[in-house]
Amino acid sequence: MTSCQLPGGPPINPEMFSSMFPFGSTPFGALQLMPAQSMTQQATRHARRVYVGGLPPLANEQTIATYFGGVMAAIGGNTAGPGDAVVNVYINQEKKFAFVEMRTVEEASNAMALDGIIFDGVSCRVRRPTDYNPSLAAALGPSQPSPLLNLAAVGLTLGATSGAEGPDRVFVGGLPYYFTDAQIRELLESFGSLRGFDLVKDRDTGNSKGYGFCVYQDPAVTDIACAALNGLKMGDKTLTVRRATASIGQANQDNILQQAQQHVAMQKMVLQAGGLSFPGIGNTVTGEALEVPTKVVCLTEVVTADELRDDGEYEEILEDMKDEGGKFGSLVSIIIPRPNANAEQTPGVGKVFLEYVDTTSSAKAKLALDGRKFGGNEVKAVYYPEDKFSVGHYEA
């Protein structure tokens, strides 16, 4: 080993530091790394903690740490290398819940796949804690469990978790207790496909607690769905529907509410599809009857018979409709019935039919086009029955 010498001083042997500073090769490294590590742990704690509810009666910090440490290892969730994923446990014995702190953000996200895990014969709820900040956590590591986890090793099914997490998470409260999961899903999916849905239930009875959470596949419908569903009367209950983890400005809220008022029918669901029914539903936004969304939007007050007789004008209108309608989603077809040459009455003349690949796109189109001024006229946009459209029946 070599030594060094400061100007004007005796030679310095590096070995002399090993006994003085046993936790680092230099005194400066040891002193600087510990505070930095502590700061990092504090900054990431909200994303590394996991809420575990519905604990068995005899659970304590040690048994929880041992159990979840073993489960994480069994499913391949320990992505930080060898060792235990659990670093700390805080338990509330009275309310039977605990906060389990993981080593890393990624391991905490992997733990989200453990919702419903059986611990000492009890199914536990595994959630993010209330102080979890999705927007901050997004920069710290993965927010979803790894798709490669071996959940079957602990009796869980891949994809069985709700997925109702993230910055666009929606709280749905005031649900009638007798509503089933399927009925509530149908209510929510009238606005678009769900990425995740979680109806909160009583641990002992399995009955609904009257509230839950969902996340839409298309974040663009989140605020409009909230505005239209919030205040919906369901029997003797009134829904409270709002973003669970974020808020929007008042000006934007007013704009969203206005859109919901203009298109409240789009925000509602197929009430009786498949034999399901929702008794006593009314809307406090407009009081309108609920409408069944379809993939076909019918526009009126857009074109006249005279305009459609001219081939050049017809082609121009068709292109305009293709450009305008394509702004809201993928179009399958555009039908603009034309008057025939012998002046006979042709069904559907004066209407424009826009067929989309899904109801999310048609809902956006209906919302945007209904009430728009076109050639001095106010356009009316309504859903059109798909069965009639498919057989060329354009008069309803």
Secondary structure, DSSP 8 states (H G I E B T S, - for coil): ---EE-TTS-EE-TTHHHHH-TTSSSHHHHHHHHHHHHHHHHHHHHHHEEEEES--TT--HHHHHHHHHHHHHHTT--TT-SS-SEEEEEEETTTTEEEEEESSHHHHHHHGGGTT-EETTEE-EEE--TT--HHHHTTTS-SS--TT--GGGGT--TT-S----STT-EEEE---TT--HHHHHHHHTTSS-EEEEEEEE-TTT--EEEEEEEEESSGGGHHHHHHHHTT-EETTEE-EEEESS----HHHHHHHHHHHHHTHHHHS--SSGGG---TTEE-TTT--------SEEEEESS--HHHHHSHHHHHHHHHHHHHHHGGGS-EEEEE-----TT----TTTT-EEEEESSHHHHHHHHHHHTT-EETTEE-EEEEE-HHHHHTT----
